[in-house]
Amino acid sequence: MTHLIDMADIDKAFGGVVALNKAGLQLEAGEVHAIIGQNGAGKSTLIKILTGVYRKDAGAVRIGGQETSISTPREAQDAGIATIYQELSLVPLRSVTENVMMGYEPRTRFGLIDWKEAHRRAGEILQRFGVDIDVRAQLGTYSTAIQQLVAIARAVSLNARLVIMDEATSSLDDQEIETLFNVVRELKRDGVAVLYISHFLDELYQICDRVTIMRDGQTVATHKIPETTKLGLISEMLGRDPKEIADAGMTALSGHNAEPGEVLLEAKSISTAAGLKNVSVSIRKGEIVGLGGLLGSGRTETARALFGLDKLRTGQVRWRGASASVGSPADAISDGIGFLTEDRKREGIIPDMSVRENMTLALLPKLRKFGRVDRKREKELVEDFIKSIGIKTTGMEQPIRELSGGNQQKVLLARWLALDPEVLLLDEPTRGVDVGAKFEIQSIIRDYVQRGLGVLLISSEFEEIVEGADRIAVLQDGYTVSELVNPGVTEEALIAAIAHHHERRAA
């Protein structure tokens, strides 16, 4: 049988470090194929060889049965391979049409761009996927979801035979994700193959036909999706026994605290201009409190209010039973509160600064000695955290932008843990990281909670909230509408609580 894409025995090394060792990938026309693995497993390297970013050291790449050597991304495009990256390679200040047709604009007989025809073609392609927008408008005026669809439309305009989607749903809400999935199904019906990369395993079961697992630079296995389980995929990704993982729970946060201590931080009927109307929640020593709710329910806004980023309109925040002044993050930090933002790239890391500088950013005032930073103490602390929480880096002076997403997240987590906080507000702490890094981050959180840290946990993955939280405050439209107490809470119970109050408010 001739495969659309057949990569066999692919080797690649960087400076003596092996990235791929006889890795392989086979794709069929008209299938949605997932590729999964931890950061460093070799996924990105394999795809960059397929798309002409890297050159293989050994092995063969065949397209439609013909062996080929793709040496540039343009050659990959000409071969019918289009890639939609997590960080969209679009130009927001240009029109939708310009983004769809860029480099392939129709021309008049005088060699000028035929804008009327370009607009017509762009609109026609987008309408095919149910997107009816003004193609003359700047792309940046539209939502992330529309921009994702524009990127796909560009791929279709190039007559792509294979569309590679890298974390395409990471910034989309549930409705936008379903729109994207419908587009993927449309591509499949047209015989276009889709290579789907995602950290969300649940998505694989909604949209994919087969899945290839990679580990340590090698292709471990390929399965038909209906013939495998999430537990089986995780065990193959990690190289661990499925029973060991099942016994520990699907998240490393499993195992609830029987006797949490005193109430540390408490919000009473707080409201803000950012959309909170009446939220009450408390966090005790040695306890994980989850915030359950849909996008827009007020989860992030609650954390921002508790950290002093959003001013209170009404209500009260109390610290250890006394009224607390959280007018700014500096006030919150002085009280012993840390906040891990959900937007690692825009609000967390400073890309061009080192691991050391990023980690100690909030700690610098405490490291001052006679008006100067105690560099010896700083380096000792950074070395301790690199070792204790397993940050994979070539050294503390390595720019943080060069680290994987999971290791960047560990650095940010260490930034707050270095302050020895009493309460840590965690907004999507495992978003955008692979399964292995997720388990490691969850284990770090659980370890510190067992030492007495109080945690407010926000996660879009209900499984993480249900397994990890001792109590779950359910939010809806800026209100606290219910509280669920573990053990015994199920995903179904959480969904029912959200749906019940949503229906009641709608009525």
N, C-alpha and C positions, 0 to 999 in steps of 0.2 A: 504493500500500500504506500502511495506517495503522500507524504505529509506536506502541509502548506509550509511549515517551518520545521526543520530538523537540525538541532544542534547536538553534536555527538563528540564525546571525549575532549571537551574544552578545558584547556589549561591556561592559567594566567597567574603571574607572580609580579609583585612590585618590590623591587630592591631586595630580592631574596625571600620575601614573605609571600607564601602561597595563598592566593585568593580563590582560585578554582583548581580543582583536581579531578579531571575526567568528568566534568559536569555535563549534563545533557538536558534537553527540553524539546518535546515534540508537540506541535500544535496542528489542529485540523481546521480547514475552512469552516466558518459558520459555527464555531464553538466558543464558549466563554470559559477560559482556562485560568485558574488562579495559581499564583506562585507565592509560597509562604516560607518563612524561616526567620530566625532571629537576626538582629543586626549583626553583620559580619558573616552571615551564612553564605553569601555569594550572590544573592538575588540581583542586586544593583549592578555588580560587575558583569554578570551573565547578560543582563539586558543592555548594558552599555556596549558590549561586544556586538550584540545583535543590531544595535542602532548606530554603530560606527563611531562611538565615542572612544572606545578602546580597541586595540588590536589583540587578537588572541595569540598566545604563544604556541598552541598546538590544538589539533582537533579540526572538525569540519562544520561549516554552516551551509545548509542547503535550503533553498527557497523554491518550492514547487518541484523538488527533485533535482534541481540544478545546483551544484556546488558553487558558492560565491564567496567573495571577500569584500565586505563592506568596510570602507576605511574612513568615511565621513558621514555625519548625520544627513547631509543632502543626498548622498548615495542611498541611504536607507529610505528616505522619502521617495526617491525615484523608483525604489524597489517595492513601494506600496506599504511601507511601515511608518506609522505615525504615532508619536508619543505625546501623551497629555500628562505633564508632571504635576505633582502636588502644588508646587509653586508655579502657577500658570505663566507660561512664556507668551504673554499677550501684551499689547500696548494700550493701556487704559485711556490715554488721551487721544487715541485715534478712533475712528468710527468702527461700528460693528463690521461693516463691509470691508474696510481696510484690513481688519484682523482676520476675517475669513479668507480673503482673496490675496493676502500679502505674498508678493513674489510670483503670483500666478494671475495677475489682473488681465482681463480681456482688453484687447487693443483695437483701436480704429485702424482704418487703412493708412492713416498718417503716422501710426506708431504711438499715438497718445492713448492714455487710459480711457476706456469706454465706461464712464461711471454709471450711465444708465443701465447698461448690461450687467455691470458688476453688482449694483444694488439689486437688480432683478434676481441674479443667481444666488446672492447671499440670502435674500428673503425666501427664495424657493427652497433652499437647503434647510433653513431654520424651520420653516413651516412644515416641512416633512416630519420634524420631530415635535410638532405642536407648539412651536415658539413663534408668536406673532408680535414682533417688536419693530420699532423704527430703526432700520439698519443704518440710517444716516447719523444717528445719535452717537455720542461718545460711549465707548464700551464701559468706561469707568462709572457711568451713571446707573448701570444695572447691577443687580445682586451677584454674589459669588456663584450662585446656581446658574444664572443666565450665562455668566462668563465661562463656566464649565461647558455648557452646551455649545457656546460659540467655539470653544477649543475643539469640541467633537465635530462641529460643522466644518471647521477648517480641515480636519483630517478627512472627512468625507469628500470635501471639495477636491482633495488631492487623489481621489480614487484609491484610498487606502485599502489594502487587503487584510492588514492587521493593525488594530488600534490598541496601544498599550496605555492602560490607565493606572497611574501611580497615586494611591490614596485619594481617589477622586471624591470621596464622600466626607473627608475629614472636616470640612467647614460647612456642611449642609445640614439642614434640619430634615425631619422625617418626610415631609411632603416633597421637598426638593430631591431627596434621595430616591423616592419612588419615581419621580419624573426622570431622573437619570437612568434608573433601571429600565424604564420603558424604552428609552433611547437605546440602551444596550440590547434589549430584546429586538428592536427594529434592525439594528446592525446585524444581529445574528440571523434574522430572517432573510436579510439580503446577502448572506453568505460571507460576511466580514467576520474574521476571527477577532476576539477581544482577549488580551492578556491582562488579567485583573490582579492588582497588588493591593492588599488591604490588611491592616492589623485586626479588623473586626471579623472574627471567624463566622459570626452569625450571618454576615452578608454573603459569604460563600454559598451557604445553603439556600439563599434566596435567588441567586443569579447565575451561579457557575455550574458547568457540566463536569469538569475534572479539576483536580488540584495536584500540583507538584510541590513536594516538600524538599527544602534544601537545609543542609547542616554542615558547618565547617568546610564550606567550599565544594561540597559534593551533593549530587542529586540522590536523595534518600529513597524516594518512592513517588509514584504517580497513581492516584486513585480516582475512580468515578465518585462524584460527590455522594450519591445515594448509598454507596457501599462503605462509607466511613463515618466516624463520629468525631465530634469536637474533641473528646478526650483522646481518641486515637491520633488525631492531628497534633495535638499538643505534646503527646508523649514522643512522637517521631521528631518533632521540632527540637525538643529538649534532649532527646536521647535517654529518656527516663522511662521506668516501668509504669504502665497505665494504672496499675493498682496503687502504686505509691502516690501518684497524683490524685487519684480518686479518694484515697483515705485522707489526704490532706485537705480536700475540697478543691473546687475549681479556681479559687483565688487563695493567695497566701494570707489574706486577711481573716480567713475562717477561724472561728474560736472566740466566743464572746466572753466578756469580762463579767464575772459573777458579782463582784462588789466594787463598783466604781466609788471614788471618794467624794470629797466636797464639791459643790458647784463652784466652778472657777469663773466662767463667763456666761452671762445671761442677757438676752434681749427680751424686752417686754413691750409688746404692741408697737413695734417701731414702724415708721413710714419714712420714705425718702422721695425726692423728686425723680429718682431713677425708676420708680415703679412699685416700690414696696408700699403696701397699704396697711397691713396689720399682721406683722410677723412676730412670733414669740418662739424662742428656742433657747435651750440651756445646754452647757457642756461641762461635764464633771471631770475630775481628775481620773486618769486611767480609763477613759471611755471614748469610743468612736460614735459620734452622732452623725447620721446620714441626712442629707437633704434630698428628699424624693420629689420629683416633679418633671414636667415636660419643659422643653425649651420655652423661655419666656415666663416661667412660673415665679421667678424671683430668687433662684438659687444663688447665682453669682452676685446679684445685688445685695443679698443678705450678708455674704462674706465681705463685700466691699464696705458695707455700713459698719460691720463689727471691727474692721481694720481702720476706720476713719477716712476712707477714700471718698465716701458719699456722706454728706451731712444729714443728720436726722431732722425730720420735720416734726414728728411727734414720737412719743414713746421714750423708753429709757434703756440704756445699757448699763449693766451692773458687773463689777469685778469683785469677786470674793464677798458678795453680799452688799457692797457699798456702791453708790452711784459712781460711774466711771466717766471721765472726760476723754472720749475718743474723737477729738476734733481733727486729728491728723494721724497718719501712719506712725509718726514719731511718738505720739502719745501711746498708741497701741503697742509699739515695740518696747517702750519703757515699762509697760504693764506686764510684758512677757508674752505677747501675742505675735505670731508670724503668719504670713500670708503667701502661699504658693499660687501664683496666678495661673489661669488656664491658658493664656497666650504666651507660651514659652519664647517664641521668636520676637514678638514685638514688645512684651512687657517684662520678660525674664532675663534672658542672656544679653550680654553686650558682645557681639560676635568677634570683634577684633581684639578684645582683651583676653588674657590668659585664663586658664582654669583657676589659678591662684587668685587673680584679681576678681573674677566673677564670684568665687566662693566667699571671699572675705569682705565683699563690698559693704554689707550691712554691719559687719563686725569692727570695721576700722576705728570707730570712736573708742571702743573698749580695748583696742590693741595699742592705743597711744601711751607712750611712756615719756614723760618730760617733753610733751609737745611733738614727739616723733613716733612713727609707727614702729613697734617692736618687730622687726623683720624676722628675727630668729623664732620668736613665738608664733608668728604668722605661718612660717614655713612648716614648723612642727605640727601645727593644727591642720594645715592642708594635707600634709603627708598622712596624718592619722586618719582623716576622713577618706582620702583616696583608698587607703588600705581597708578601713573598717566597713565601708559600704560598697567596695568593689568597683570603683570608677576606672574604666579602661582608658588609659591615656599614656602617651609617650613620656609625660612629665608634667609637672605643675605649670610650666611656662608655655605649654602647647595652647594655641588659640582655641577657644571653646567651640568656634564654628567648625573645627575639624572633627569634633566628637560626634558619635551617633546621637540620635534623639534621646535614647534611653540614658546615655551617659551625661548628656546635657541636663536632663531632668534630675539626675542624681546630684550634680553639682549645685543646682538650684535648691534641692532639698537640703543639702549640706549647708548652704548659705544660712538657712533658718535654724537648722539643728545646732549650728555652731554658736548661736545666741543663747542656747539652753532655754528655749521657750517653755512656758507652761501650757499654752494652747497653740495649736497649729491649724490654720484654716487652709484646707487643701482643695483647690478647684481643679478637677479633672487631672489628678496627679499621674495617671497612667495613659493619658490620651496620646496617640501617635507614637507609642513605643511598642516594640515587639513583645511577644508572649514571655520570653525569657526575662527581659528587662522589667516587664510588668510584675512578674513574680518576685523579682529582687526588690523592687520599690515597695511592693506591698509588704514584704517580709521586714524591711527596714521600718516601715510605719508601725507594724504590729509590735516589733521589738521595743520601740520607744513608748508605745502606749502601755505595754506591760511594765515599763519603768515609771509610769505615772503621767505621761503626756496626755492631755486632752485634745481630741481631734474632731474638727468639723469636716466631713467628707462629702464633696460634691462629685457625682459621677453620672454620665449619661448611660452607663451600663448598669442596668438594674441588678444584675447578678453581683456586681461588685458591692453595691449598697446593701443588698439583702444579706450576703454572706459576711460582710465586714462590719456593719453597724450594730451597735448594741441597742440603739433607738433610732427611729427614722421619723423626722418631722416632714410631713407631706405638705408641699406648697402648691398653690393654684392661684394664678393671676395676682400674685403679690400678697396672698393671705396664707397663714398657717391654717390648714383645714383638718388635719388629723395627726395623730402620733401612733406609730406602730412600735411594739417592743419585742425584741428577740430574747430568747430563742423562739422559733416557731414561725417567723415571718417568711412568706414565700414571694416569689416574683409575681405570682398571680394575685396575691393579697395586696401587694403594692400597686399593681396596675388597677385593680378593682377600686382601691381607695382613691386613686387619681381620677379614674373614670366616673365614679359615683359623684364626687364633688364637682367635677366638670359639668356633668349632666344637670346637677342640682342648680348650679349657677346659671347655666344656659336657660333653664326653665324659669 
